[in-house]
């Protein structure tokens, strides 16, 4: 099942900071060629962490955009998205 919100956001500080702190959900970081990383948690904080290089392989893949979805069941939703998109920097989901 694709993202509920198909709006692409630029992977930059201004776009990330437009999200309210404490909004919990899932997000995907990508570029024109590949889905790079899918994660969950406080969307704003996690994306800022990634922008600042907490997982070097994310920035090594030249991210340009992200998508985000606020959801209460972020664990289940993250697993669905991981299986669907198979991002380059996440461990594989069985």
C-alpha positions in Angstrom: 0.0 0.0 0.0 1.6 3.3 -1.1 2.0 6.3 1.2 -1.3 7.9 2.2 0.2 11.3 1.5 1.9 11.3 -1.9 3.2 14.9 -1.5 7.0 15.0 -2.0 8.9 17.3 0.3 12.5 18.5 -0.4 15.0 16.8 1.9 16.2 20.1 3.5 16.0 21.8 6.8 13.2 24.2 5.9 10.8 21.5 4.7 11.6 19.2 7.6 11.1 22.0 10.2 7.6 22.6 8.7 6.5 19.5 10.6 5.4 20.0 14.2 7.6 18.4 16.8 6.0 15.3 18.3 4.2 14.2 15.1 4.7 10.4 15.1 4.5 8.3 12.0 6.5 6.9 9.1 8.6 8.6 6.5 10.6 7.7 3.4 13.8 9.3 2.0 14.4 9.0 -1.7 15.8 10.4 -4.9 14.8 10.1 -8.6 16.5 6.7 -8.9 15.7 4.9 -5.6 14.0 4.7 -2.3 16.9 5.2 0.2 15.5 4.8 3.7 12.1 4.2 5.5 11.8 4.9 9.2 9.3 5.7 12.0 9.1 7.9 15.1 8.9 11.6 15.6 9.0 12.6 11.9 10.6 16.0 12.4 13.3 14.8 14.8 14.2 11.7 12.9 14.5 13.5 9.6 16.7 16.2 11.1 18.9 13.4 12.6 19.2 11.9 9.1 19.9 15.3 7.5 22.7 15.8 10.0 24.2 12.4 9.0 23.3 10.0 11.8 23.2 7.2 9.2 26.0 8.0 6.7 24.7 5.7 4.0 21.5 7.8 3.7 23.4 10.9 2.7 25.9 8.9 0.6 22.9 8.0 -1.6 22.2 11.7 -2.4 18.6 12.1 -1.0 16.5 14.8 -2.6 13.0 14.2 -1.2 11.0 12.6 1.5 7.4 11.6 2.2 5.7 11.4 5.6 2.6 9.9 7.0 1.3 10.6 10.5 -0.1 7.4 11.9 -0.7 5.8 15.3 0.4 2.3 14.2 3.9 3.3 12.9 5.4 -0.2 13.6 3.0 -2.0 11.4 2.9 0.7 8.7 6.8 0.8 8.6 6.9 -2.9 8.0 4.3 -2.6 5.1 6.3 0.2 3.5 9.6 -1.7 3.9 8.2 -4.7 2.1 6.7 -2.6 -0.7 9.6 -0.2 -1.4 12.7 -2.2 -0.4 14.8 0.8 0.4 18.6 0.7 -0.2 19.7 1.5 3.4 17.3 -0.6 5.5 17.8 -4.2 6.5 15.6 -6.5 4.4 12.2 -7.5 5.9 11.1 -11.1 5.5 
